[in-house]
Each structure stands twice: as C-alpha cells, then as structure tokens.
Amino acid sequence: MDMRFITVGLVVIMAALWVASAILRRQMYSKMERLFITGEYDELIEMTESRLAQWLFASYNLAYLRLNAYIAKGDDKHALEIFDDLLRRRLPKRQRTDLVLKAFSFYIERGAAKQAKALLDEIEGWDEKSAGIKSECRLMYDIVICKKTDYIDEMEEAFESTQGMKRGQLAYLLGLQYENKGDLAKRDEYMKLASSEVERQVSGRV
C-alpha cells in the first residue's frame, strides 16, 4: 500500500477528530456556562467530573469550574479542598496570579487568617508591577483580619472626591473600620452609603 496514501489518510482522520473535539468542547462549555448562570451547580459539578469533560478539558480548568460552582452554592468545605489542591500545583504565572488573588479574597471574606497571611506573603513578593495589588491586599488583611482602623482619616478624605464603585468600596471599608473601632452608628452610616452606591451602579443611575 502506498505510504503517502496512508499518511494522508491519517492526517484526514486526525483533522476530523480535532474538529469534532473542538465542536464538542464548545458545546459542552456553553452548556456548563448555562448551568452556572441558572444556578444548577450540582449538575455543573457532575458534568465537570464526566469522562467526556476530562477528555475535552484540562484538569485545572475543570477544577476551576467546580470551584466557582462550590463558591456560588456556599459550599465552603469543598471550595477549600479545591483551593488546597490547585495552590499545590505548578502553574503558569498568569494562572497562579489569578488563583492566588481569588483564594486570598476567599480567605479574607471567611476570616481564615492563617491561609490569608500565607498568600499575602506570596503576593508581597511579587514584582513592582504589582505594587497596587500588593497595597490593596495588605489593606484588606489589616482591616478584615487584623481589625485595624489606621486608614480611616485617609479614606474619609478620599471619600469626598471619589465617585462610582470606588466610592462604594471606600464606604464599605470605612464601615468595617468603624465596626473594628466599636462605633456602630458610623459603621451603619457607611454601610448604608456602600449599599446605596452599589445599587446605583447596578441600576445604571448616575
């Protein structure tokens, strides 16, 4: 049999398989997106664990999808397990950066001081291009975990000239600091301002 004929046949078969897998991948990802949007998290998780999904997608991507589903459904136990698994993996820099910031926010929101501090140490070792991110993470750690109130004067000054979502974020952080300080009236004042700003931005009002 002509070897050129065999080679061409193999190339055609491989091309057909590649096209088929690309179509399947696109269809399956669209379905997983719909499941997430509609809140069908258990179905999404089950789909990521199927043999077809494991053949079509990288292990990291499937784990990341499960992670988002567990966070959305409020299953902190399984989310923590996935964070532990993913953080132990050797990852490209961009993936590692995204994962570390996501995990840091998760730990901060849940008051997981030990895990948050370990990631903060890593973040503060990043290069100077990440100076703004490092500063924001340190600030969040100080306010939420260490219960500091050191930023009140600085933030109140900035609050007067800030607009949009940044104004809402400042109000929220000021509310947290006043709670740390024990001033619940000021806490409620700023938390109300934060909620109003978020509602205004979401509704599209100026």
C-alpha positions in Angstrom: 0.0 0.0 0.0 1.3 3.5 -0.9 2.7 5.1 2.3 1.7 8.5 1.0 -1.9 7.3 0.9 -1.7 6.0 4.5 -0.1 9.3 5.7 -2.8 11.4 4.0 -5.5 9.2 5.5 -4.1 9.6 9.0 -3.9 13.3 8.6 -7.5 13.5 7.4 -8.6 11.3 10.4 -6.6 13.5 12.9 -8.1 16.6 11.4 -11.6 15.2 11.7 -11.0 14.2 15.3 -9.7 17.7 16.1 -12.7 19.4 14.5 -15.1 17.1 16.3 -13.4 17.6 19.7 -13.4 21.4 19.1 -17.1 21.4 18.4 -17.9 19.1 21.4 -15.7 21.4 23.6 -17.6 24.5 22.6 -21.0 22.9 23.0 -20.1 21.4 26.4 -18.6 24.7 27.7 -21.7 26.6 26.6 -23.9 24.1 28.5 -21.7 24.4 31.6 -22.0 28.2 31.4 -25.8 28.0 31.2 -25.9 25.7 34.2 -23.8 28.2 36.2 -26.0 31.1 35.1 -29.2 29.3 36.0 -27.8 28.1 39.4 -27.8 24.4 38.6 -24.5 24.0 40.4 -24.8 20.3 41.2 -25.5 19.5 37.5 -22.4 21.6 36.5 -20.2 19.8 39.0 -21.4 16.4 37.8 -20.7 17.4 34.2 -17.1 18.5 35.0 -16.5 15.1 36.5 -17.7 13.2 33.5 -15.2 11.2 31.3 -16.1 13.3 28.3 -15.3 16.5 30.1 -12.0 15.1 31.4 -11.1 14.2 27.8 -12.0 17.6 26.4 -10.7 20.0 29.0 -7.6 20.4 31.1 -7.8 19.2 34.7 -7.1 22.7 36.0 -10.0 24.3 34.0 -12.4 21.7 35.2 -11.3 22.1 38.8 -11.7 25.9 38.5 -15.2 25.5 37.2 -16.1 23.2 40.1 -14.5 25.8 42.5 -16.7 28.6 41.1 -19.8 26.3 41.5 -19.0 25.4 45.1 -18.4 29.0 46.0 -21.7 30.1 44.3 -23.6 27.4 46.2 -22.0 28.3 49.5 -20.1 25.0 49.9 -17.0 26.3 51.6 -15.7 22.9 52.6 -15.4 21.7 49.0 -14.2 25.1 47.8 -11.4 25.0 50.3 -10.4 21.5 49.2 -10.1 22.6 45.6 -8.1 25.7 46.6 -5.7 23.5 48.5 -5.3 21.2 45.5 -4.9 24.0 42.9 -2.5 26.0 45.1 -0.2 23.0 45.3 0.1 22.7 41.6 2.8 24.1 39.4 1.0 26.7 37.2 1.9 29.3 34.6 2.5 32.7 36.2 -0.8 34.2 34.9 -2.9 31.2 36.2 -1.0 31.3 39.6 -1.6 35.1 40.0 -5.3 34.7 39.2 -5.7 31.8 41.6 -3.8 33.4 44.4 -5.9 36.6 44.3 -9.1 34.6 44.1 -8.0 32.4 47.1 -6.8 35.4 49.1 -10.2 37.1 48.7 -12.0 33.9 49.6 -9.9 33.5 52.8 -10.3 37.2 53.7 -14.1 37.0 53.4 -14.2 34.0 55.7 -11.7 35.3 58.2 -9.2 32.5 57.5 -6.2 34.3 58.9 -3.5 31.7 58.5 -4.3 30.9 54.9 -4.7 34.6 54.0 -1.4 35.5 55.6 0.4 32.8 53.7 -0.9 34.2 50.4 -0.3 37.8 51.4 3.4 36.9 52.0 3.5 35.5 48.5 1.7 38.5 47.0 4.1 40.9 48.7 7.0 39.0 47.0 5.6 39.9 43.5 7.5 42.4 41.4 6.9 46.2 41.5 4.4 46.0 38.6 2.0 44.6 41.2 2.6 47.4 43.7 -1.1 48.5 43.6 -2.4 45.0 44.1 0.1 44.4 47.0 -1.1 47.6 48.7 -4.8 46.7 48.3 -4.2 43.1 49.7 -2.3 44.4 52.7 -5.0 46.9 53.4 -7.7 44.3 53.2 -5.7 42.0 55.5 -5.1 44.8 58.0 -8.8 45.8 58.2 -10.5 42.4 58.0 -8.1 40.1 59.7 -6.1 42.4 62.0 -9.1 44.6 62.8 -7.1 47.8 62.3 -8.5 51.3 62.0 -5.4 53.1 60.7 -6.9 54.0 57.3 -10.0 56.0 58.5 -8.6 59.5 58.1 -7.0 58.8 54.7 -10.1 57.1 53.4 -12.6 59.7 54.6 -10.5 62.4 52.9 -10.5 60.4 49.6 -14.2 59.5 50.0 -15.3 63.1 49.5 -13.8 63.3 46.0 -14.4 59.7 44.8 -17.3 58.6 42.6 -18.7 55.3 41.3 -17.9 51.9 42.6 -14.7 53.1 44.2 -16.8 55.3 46.4 -18.9 52.3 47.4 -15.7 50.3 48.2 -14.4 53.1 50.4 -17.7 53.3 52.2 -17.6 49.6 52.9 -14.0 49.6 54.2 -14.8 52.7 56.3 -17.8 50.8 57.7 -15.6 47.8 58.6 -13.1 50.0 60.3 -15.7 51.8 62.4 -17.0 48.4 63.4 -13.5 47.5 64.5 -13.4 50.7 66.4 -16.7 49.9 68.1 -18.5 52.9 66.6 -21.6 51.1 65.3 -23.5 54.3 64.4 -20.7 55.3 62.0 -20.5 51.7 60.8 -24.2 51.7 59.8 -23.9 55.1 58.2 -21.1 54.0 55.9 -22.6 50.5 55.2 -25.8 52.3 54.1 -23.8 54.5 51.8 -21.9 51.5 50.4 -25.2 49.7 49.6 -26.7 52.8 48.0 -23.7 53.2 45.8 -23.7 49.6 44.6 -27.5 49.8 43.9 -27.0 52.9 41.9 -24.2 51.5 39.8 -26.1 48.2 39.2 -29.2 50.1 38.1 -27.1 52.4 35.9 -28.1 55.6 37.6 -25.5 58.4 37.7 
